Amino acid sequence: MATEKKEELKKPNDGFIPIPTGEQDPKGTPQAKEGFKKPNDGFRQQRRPGFGRAGFGRDVPKDEFDSKLLDLARVTRVTGGGKRMSFRAVIVAGNKKGKVGIGVDKGRDVSQAIEKATRRAKKNLISIIIVDGTIPHEVMAKVGPAVILLKPQMKGRGLVAGGAVRTICDLAGIKNVSSKILSGSKNKLNNARATIEALKKLKGKK
């Protein structure tokens, strides 16, 4: 009888409650079935196919225009309420096939100024005449204090220019040209505008 009573007695609850480990399926059965994956614990995200660094943006068409930041300056506007700080960006955009443009715009931060200037540069595109990788004739233009002189060069000479003139000629698709800044102006914006005006004066040979 004593042995039978001992078998009927249950182990008393000592207050220990097992902590769930999260390795059970939704039905509550332990992890025993094949193919059951451990749920995401938040430390490592599971990637979906087609997203992430490798797959995101594959179907987005690439813009044919390249853009370069020519100048970035912090400007201040004084009002009755105080000073307002903003950034001014000068962007040159071109497709290296005869189209180039310059854009100037302001923004509260650097990224906003660059984005607005890039859109404006693509709206102000001009078409220029390129003959055998160079310009058809010598041309000169003046905008404000800046005076720019452009001369054609033979094949293989390269871009004999610097600063804003080199950037604009490169994005326009001119491979051989020599330039000279005849004025003492070092303002990149004025030199860029003078270069654009010089390229507008180009005419094809009759």
N, C-alpha and C positions, 0 to 999 in steps of 0.2 A: 504493500500500500504506500509506503514511504517513497519508493522509487517512482510510482505512478504520479504522486503529487508533485514531485520535483519536475517531472516532464511537463506537467500542466502549467507550472509557473512560468511567467514571461519575464524577460529581462527588463528591469525598471528603466525609465527614461532618465538619463543623466543630464539632460538639458542641452546636449550637443545637437546642432542642426546643421547638416551639410550645406555648404554654399554651392549654388548651381554654377557649373563651369561654362555653360553655354555650348556644350558639345552634344546636345540632344536635339533631335529633330523636332519639328512642331508638334508631333503627336505625343512627345514625352518619352519615347523609347530611347534607350542608350544608343551610342554611336556603334552600331554593329553592322548596318547595311553597307554594301559596297557602293561607292560613288557618292557617299554623303560628304559634303564639303563643310569645313568649319566656317561659320558665319564671320562676316567682316567685323573686326573688333575696333575699327576706327584708326588703327595705326598704319594701315596700308590700304589704299583705295584700289579697288578692282577696276581696270580699264575696260571700257567698252570698245568693240571693234570699230575702227574708223575715227577714233578720237585720240587726243593726246598729241604729243610732239610729233609722232611718226605719221599719224593719219589726219590730223585736223587741218583743214584748209587745202586739201589736195585738189578739189574741184574749183577753187577760186581762180579765175583767170588773172594772169600776171599783167600788171600795168606796163604798157610799152614805153612810158616816159620815165626817165631817170631824173632824180632831183638831188641837188646838193645845196647845203647850207653855205651861203656866201658870207653873211654877216649876222651877228646877233648882238643887240645892244639893249641896255636897260634905260628906259626913258621915264621922265617924270612930268606930270601935268599938274600945275598949281591951280587950285580952285579956291573958292571962298571957304570951303570946309577943311582945307588942308591940301596935302600932296597925295597924288594918286600914282602909284608905281605900276608900270607895265613893261612888257618886252616887245621889241621890234625885230622881226626876222626878215631877212632878204634871201629868197630862194630862187635858184635857177633850175628850170625844168627843160628837158629836151629828149628827143628820141634818137639822136645821132644819125638822122636821115634827112636833115634839112629843116627841122622845126625846133625852135627854141623860144623860151619866154622867161621873163623875170617877174617876180611877185614880191610885194612888200606889204606886210600887215602886222597888226599889233594884237597882243593877247595878255590876259592876266598872268599866265604862266608860260614857260618856254614851249611846252608841247602844243598848247593852243595857238600860240603865235606861229609856230612852224606849220601846223596843219592849215591854218587860214592862208598863210603866204603860199603854200604849195598849191592850194586850189586856185588862188588868184594867178599864179604863174601859168597854170594850164589853160586859163582863160585868155591870157595875153600872148598866146603863141604866134610867132611869125614864121613865114616860110622864106628861106634864103636860097640863093643860087650857088651850087657847088659844082665846079668843073674839075674833074680828075683829082678829087680830094683837096682842092684849094679854091680860093676865091678867084673870080674871073679877072679882076683888075684892082688897082690900088684905090683905096677909099679912106676918107678922113671925116670925122664928125666931132662936134663940140656940144656938150650939154653942161650948162653952168660953167664952172671953172675947168672941167675935165675936157681934154682934147686927146683923141685916140687916132692913131694912124695904123692901118692894116695894109700889108703888102703880100701878094701871092708868092709862093715858093715852089721849087721843083719837087718832084716826088722823092721821098726819103729824107727830106730836111727836118720834118717834124714841126711841132708847135714851139716856135721861138717867141714865147710870151709868158707872162707871169700874172699872178693875182687873179682878178676878176676876168680879164681878157682870156686867159688860158681856160678857165672853167667854162665860159660861154662857148668858146670855139670848140672845146672838146665835146660838150653836150649837143652842139649843133651838127657835129659830124665832120668838121673841118680837120684834116689830118696834117696839112702842111701850110703854114702861114707864119709870117713874122709881124710883130706889132711893136709900137713905140708909144709911150705915154708922153706927149709933148708938153703937157702942163706939169706943174708941181703938186697937183692934187693927189692925196693918198686916200681919199674917200672911196671906199669900195662901191658904194651905191652909185655915186656919180660916174665912176669909171665903167660900171656895168651898163648904165643907161646910155653912155656915150658909145659903147661897143654895140649895143642893140641898134642905135641910130645909124651907126656905120654899116652894119649888115643890111639894114633896110635900103640903103642906097645902091646896093649891088644890082647890076643889070647884066643880062646875058649878052654874049657877043652876037652881032648881027651877021 
